[in-house]
Amino acid sequence: MVGPQKKVYFFFLSGAKKGKIESAPATGLIRIGRQHDSTIQLDPYEDIPASGDHAQVVCEGDDRFLLEDRGSSWGTFKNDVPVVGRVPLSTGDVITCGQDSQGRQGPKIKFYLEKDVLRCPACEGPVYKRHFKCPACAKKYCLRCIDFQTKTCKPCAPRVVTARKGTGDPGFELVEDDEEVDAKRPARVVVSGKDRGKTGEVMSVDPVAGKVIVEGVNVAKRHQKPTRSMQQGGIIDKAMPIDVSNVSLIDSSGRSTRVGYRVGADGTKSRIARTNGGEL
């Protein structure tokens, strides 16, 4: 019995097909160019300075692949190095199809071997570095297979909706604090970028977008319409989201710190500052 044919994958980093993924059988020659009969066809009008028959990937078996220029007008590059003769090609290598005298570059394509591609359990498409881990089944999915209503993967979404149906469960936990509850104080952070050096408490976090809102940081003027809670409208100051990479937690002395963890004798896990060991 003959097994499924192996494939290699080409991820377009730039050009007319930017963001798209194409595959080709991992046998013989894989031609790349603007001609209509190319295995990996580039756009004949937009993908300039790539040539009609620009380059080819030679499959030699046993996951051994070579990249070769086909006499193109502006050359072929592997990881920004000109290709001369046949050069080895492996997962993660970036193929640039031409660079003219004016500095214009042809499409950039990242090459993947099939064995190095993580498959999405839902759509069988490739899963790259930026992915989604479903909290219901703990599997990794591509970003196309997220159900934003339930905040789970699409295969788990119907089951989650059914489990919540009729229970009044909105999909998140509602907590009422009382006097006996020891609420955790908001994290204090120091900010870099245009508000470098400012500190404040984190008011909200958006883990999907990778954004945080910090009190008193990145404040913008906004026109507020009258509402029931705010009878009189006007211009207000509103803290806008900033990228999470621009903030860092601070320790008890006010210094920026990395985060560590400590497990107590009773098994409880607490978050500590790397600078002084204090609890955050």
NUDREN-136266 format. One record per residue (C-alpha): x negated, y, z negated; residue in three letters. Coordinates in steps of 0.1 Angstrom, whole numbers, m for minus. Example, Ala and Ser with C-alpha at 12.3 -4.5 7.8 and 13.67 -1.06 7.14 Angstrom:
{sevex {m123; m45; m78}; ALA}
{sevex {m137; m11; m71}; SER}
% end
This chain:
{sevex {0; 0; 0}; MET}
{sevex {m14; 34; 10}; VAL}
{sevex {m13; 60; m17}; GLY}
{sevex {m4; 97; m12}; PRO}
{sevex {m28; 117; 10}; GLN}
{sevex {m51; 140; m9}; LYS}
{sevex {m48; 177; m4}; LYS}
{sevex {m68; 209; m10}; VAL}
{sevex {m53; 242; m19}; TYR}
{sevex {m59; 278; m7}; PHE}
{sevex {m47; 306; m30}; PHE}
{sevex {m46; 340; m12}; PHE}
{sevex {m61; 367; m34}; LEU}
{sevex {m57; 395; m8}; SER}
{sevex {m44; 401; 27}; GLY}
{sevex {m9; 397; 42}; ALA}
{sevex {m3; 365; 23}; LYS}
{sevex {m15; 378; m11}; LYS}
{sevex {m2; 356; m39}; GLY}
{sevex {8; 327; m17}; LYS}
{sevex {m5; 292; m19}; ILE}
{sevex {m11; 269; 11}; GLU}
{sevex {m23; 233; 12}; SER}
{sevex {m40; 212; 38}; ALA}
{sevex {m49; 174; 41}; PRO}
{sevex {m83; 167; 27}; ALA}
{sevex {m95; 151; 59}; THR}
{sevex {m114; 162; 90}; GLY}
{sevex {m116; 199; 97}; LEU}
{sevex {m95; 227; 82}; ILE}
{sevex {m97; 257; 105}; ARG}
{sevex {m91; 292; 91}; ILE}
{sevex {m82; 320; 115}; GLY}
{sevex {m56; 343; 131}; ARG}
{sevex {m49; 319; 159}; GLN}
{sevex {m15; 302; 159}; HIS}
{sevex {m30; 267; 158}; ASP}
{sevex {m52; 273; 128}; SER}
{sevex {m47; 250; 98}; THR}
{sevex {m47; 280; 75}; ILE}
{sevex {m32; 307; 96}; GLN}
{sevex {m40; 343; 88}; LEU}
{sevex {m17; 372; 99}; ASP}
{sevex {m27; 381; 135}; PRO}
{sevex {m19; 418; 131}; TYR}
{sevex {m27; 427; 94}; GLU}
{sevex {m56; 404; 85}; ASP}
{sevex {m83; 423; 102}; ILE}
{sevex {m114; 420; 104}; PRO}
{sevex {m108; 383; 104}; ALA}
{sevex {m114; 366; 137}; SER}
{sevex {m90; 343; 157}; GLY}
{sevex {m111; 312; 149}; ASP}
{sevex {m129; 325; 119}; HIS}
{sevex {m142; 296; 97}; ALA}
{sevex {m137; 260; 89}; GLN}
{sevex {m138; 236; 59}; VAL}
{sevex {m155; 203; 67}; VAL}
{sevex {m142; 173; 46}; CYS}
{sevex {m169; 147; 42}; GLU}
{sevex {m150; 124; 18}; GLY}
{sevex {m154; 117; m19}; ASP}
{sevex {m144; 153; m28}; ASP}
{sevex {m173; 167; m8}; ARG}
{sevex {m164; 198; 12}; PHE}
{sevex {m186; 222; 33}; LEU}
{sevex {m178; 258; 45}; LEU}
{sevex {m189; 269; 79}; GLU}
{sevex {m186; 301; 99}; ASP}
{sevex {m171; 296; 134}; ARG}
{sevex {m191; 325; 151}; GLY}
{sevex {m167; 352; 137}; SER}
{sevex {m173; 389; 146}; SER}
{sevex {m178; 400; 110}; TRP}
{sevex {m190; 369; 92}; GLY}
{sevex {m178; 346; 64}; THR}
{sevex {m187; 350; 28}; PHE}
{sevex {m186; 326; m1}; LYS}
{sevex {m185; 344; m35}; ASN}
{sevex {m196; 376; m17}; ASP}
{sevex {m227; 358; m2}; VAL}
{sevex {m229; 354; 36}; PRO}
{sevex {m224; 319; 49}; VAL}
{sevex {m253; 306; 70}; VAL}
{sevex {m248; 271; 84}; GLY}
{sevex {m228; 247; 62}; ARG}
{sevex {m226; 255; 25}; VAL}
{sevex {m210; 234; m3}; PRO}
{sevex {m175; 244; m14}; LEU}
{sevex {m159; 235; m47}; SER}
{sevex {m130; 246; m69}; THR}
{sevex {m130; 283; m78}; GLY}
{sevex {m151; 294; m48}; ASP}
{sevex {m137; 325; m30}; VAL}
{sevex {m138; 327; 8}; ILE}
{sevex {m139; 362; 23}; THR}
{sevex {m129; 362; 60}; CYS}
{sevex {m150; 391; 74}; GLY}
{sevex {m163; 425; 63}; GLN}
{sevex {m167; 452; 90}; ASP}
{sevex {m191; 482; 92}; SER}
{sevex {m165; 505; 76}; GLN}
{sevex {m163; 484; 45}; GLY}
{sevex {m129; 468; 53}; ARG}
{sevex {m126; 432; 41}; GLN}
{sevex {m106; 404; 55}; GLY}
{sevex {m84; 381; 33}; PRO}
{sevex {m99; 366; 2}; LYS}
{sevex {m89; 330; m4}; ILE}
{sevex {m97; 309; m35}; LYS}
{sevex {m103; 272; m29}; PHE}
{sevex {m90; 244; m51}; TYR}
{sevex {m95; 206; m51}; LEU}
{sevex {m63; 187; m58}; GLU}
{sevex {m79; 170; m89}; LYS}
{sevex {m85; 204; m105}; ASP}
{sevex {m49; 217; m100}; VAL}
{sevex {m26; 213; m131}; LEU}
{sevex {9; 205; m119}; ARG}
{sevex {40; 222; m131}; CYS}
{sevex {64; 195; m145}; PRO}
{sevex {94; 213; m130}; ALA}
{sevex {85; 223; m95}; CYS}
{sevex {53; 203; m89}; GLU}
{sevex {35; 236; m80}; GLY}
{sevex {1; 246; m93}; PRO}
{sevex {m3; 260; m128}; VAL}
{sevex {m30; 285; m131}; TYR}
{sevex {m47; 302; m161}; LYS}
{sevex {m18; 324; m167}; ARG}
{sevex {11; 301; m175}; HIS}
{sevex {40; 295; m199}; PHE}
{sevex {41; 269; m227}; LYS}
{sevex {77; 259; m235}; CYS}
{sevex {84; 260; m273}; PRO}
{sevex {111; 232; m268}; ALA}
{sevex {90; 205; m251}; CYS}
{sevex {54; 220; m256}; ALA}
{sevex {46; 214; m219}; LYS}
{sevex {28; 239; m196}; LYS}
{sevex {48; 254; m168}; TYR}
{sevex {42; 279; m140}; CYS}
{sevex {56; 314; m144}; LEU}
{sevex {83; 306; m118}; ARG}
{sevex {99; 280; m141}; CYS}
{sevex {107; 302; m171}; ILE}
{sevex {144; 306; m182}; ASP}
{sevex {143; 341; m197}; PHE}
{sevex {178; 338; m213}; GLN}
{sevex {168; 309; m236}; THR}
{sevex {130; 317; m235}; LYS}
{sevex {123; 281; m226}; THR}
{sevex {114; 262; m194}; CYS}
{sevex {142; 257; m169}; LYS}
{sevex {145; 219; m175}; PRO}
{sevex {150; 225; m212}; CYS}
{sevex {174; 255; m208}; ALA}
{sevex {207; 235; m203}; PRO}
{sevex {200; 214; m234}; ARG}
{sevex {192; 244; m255}; VAL}
{sevex {223; 262; m243}; VAL}
{sevex {244; 231; m251}; THR}
{sevex {229; 229; m286}; ALA}
{sevex {237; 265; m293}; ARG}
{sevex {272; 264; m278}; LYS}
{sevex {299; 270; m304}; GLY}
{sevex {274; 274; m332}; THR}
{sevex {272; 312; m330}; GLY}
{sevex {234; 308; m326}; ASP}
{sevex {222; 337; m304}; PRO}
{sevex {189; 320; m297}; GLY}
{sevex {169; 337; m325}; PHE}
{sevex {169; 336; m363}; GLU}
{sevex {189; 362; m383}; LEU}
{sevex {174; 368; m417}; VAL}
{sevex {189; 389; m446}; GLU}
{sevex {163; 401; m471}; ASP}
{sevex {172; 402; m507}; ASP}
{sevex {152; 412; m538}; GLU}
{sevex {136; 377; m541}; GLU}
{sevex {122; 378; m506}; VAL}
{sevex {85; 388; m503}; ASP}
{sevex {86; 404; m468}; ALA}
{sevex {53; 405; m450}; LYS}
{sevex {41; 441; m443}; ARG}
{sevex {35; 452; m407}; PRO}
{sevex {0; 447; m393}; ALA}
{sevex {m22; 478; m392}; ARG}
{sevex {m44; 483; m362}; VAL}
{sevex {m70; 506; m347}; VAL}
{sevex {m65; 518; m312}; VAL}
{sevex {m90; 522; m283}; SER}
{sevex {m85; 539; m249}; GLY}
{sevex {m71; 575; m247}; LYS}
{sevex {m60; 573; m284}; ASP}
{sevex {m93; 559; m296}; ARG}
{sevex {m97; 559; m333}; GLY}
{sevex {m61; 563; m343}; LYS}
{sevex {m46; 538; m367}; THR}
{sevex {m10; 528; m373}; GLY}
{sevex {15; 500; m381}; GLU}
{sevex {27; 477; m353}; VAL}
{sevex {64; 484; m348}; MET}
{sevex {72; 457; m322}; SER}
{sevex {54; 431; m300}; VAL}
{sevex {63; 419; m265}; ASP}
{sevex {43; 386; m262}; PRO}
{sevex {55; 380; m226}; VAL}
{sevex {43; 414; m213}; ALA}
{sevex {13; 415; m236}; GLY}
{sevex {24; 449; m250}; LYS}
{sevex {27; 464; m285}; VAL}
{sevex {42; 496; m299}; ILE}
{sevex {22; 513; m326}; VAL}
{sevex {36; 540; m348}; GLU}
{sevex {23; 574; m338}; GLY}
{sevex {3; 562; m308}; VAL}
{sevex {9; 568; m271}; ASN}
{sevex {38; 592; m280}; VAL}
{sevex {58; 606; m251}; ALA}
{sevex {85; 632; m249}; LYS}
{sevex {119; 618; m239}; ARG}
{sevex {153; 633; m233}; HIS}
{sevex {178; 617; m257}; GLN}
{sevex {215; 617; m248}; LYS}
{sevex {240; 621; m277}; PRO}
{sevex {251; 588; m292}; THR}
{sevex {272; 577; m321}; ARG}
{sevex {242; 574; m343}; SER}
{sevex {227; 606; m330}; MET}
{sevex {255; 632; m325}; GLN}
{sevex {232; 658; m310}; GLN}
{sevex {209; 650; m281}; GLY}
{sevex {176; 667; m273}; GLY}
{sevex {139; 660; m267}; ILE}
{sevex {124; 634; m290}; ILE}
{sevex {90; 619; m296}; ASP}
{sevex {89; 582; m287}; LYS}
{sevex {61; 557; m291}; ALA}
{sevex {55; 539; m258}; MET}
{sevex {41; 504; m253}; PRO}
{sevex {3; 499; m249}; ILE}
{sevex {m16; 468; m238}; ASP}
{sevex {m25; 444; m266}; VAL}
{sevex {m61; 445; m255}; SER}
{sevex {m63; 481; m267}; ASN}
{sevex {m56; 473; m304}; VAL}
{sevex {m76; 456; m331}; SER}
{sevex {m66; 446; m366}; LEU}
{sevex {m83; 465; m394}; ILE}
{sevex {m93; 452; m428}; ASP}
{sevex {m87; 467; m463}; SER}
{sevex {m116; 492; m458}; SER}
{sevex {m102; 504; m425}; GLY}
{sevex {m128; 487; m402}; ARG}
{sevex {m119; 469; m370}; SER}
{sevex {m121; 431; m375}; THR}
{sevex {m116; 398; m359}; ARG}
{sevex {m91; 374; m373}; VAL}
{sevex {m99; 341; m392}; GLY}
{sevex {m78; 316; m411}; TYR}
{sevex {m81; 300; m445}; ARG}
{sevex {m63; 269; m458}; VAL}
{sevex {m56; 269; m495}; GLY}
{sevex {m57; 239; m519}; ALA}
{sevex {m19; 236; m516}; ASP}
{sevex {m21; 234; m478}; GLY}
{sevex {m9; 269; m471}; THR}
{sevex {m26; 288; m442}; LYS}
{sevex {m34; 325; m445}; SER}
{sevex {m48; 350; m421}; ARG}
{sevex {m80; 367; m432}; ILE}
{sevex {m104; 394; m419}; ALA}
{sevex {m138; 382; m406}; ARG}
{sevex {m155; 413; m419}; THR}
{sevex {m148; 410; m457}; ASN}
{sevex {m127; 378; m461}; GLY}
{sevex {m97; 398; m473}; GLY}
{sevex {m62; 386; m465}; GLU}
{sevex {m44; 405; m436}; LEU}
% end
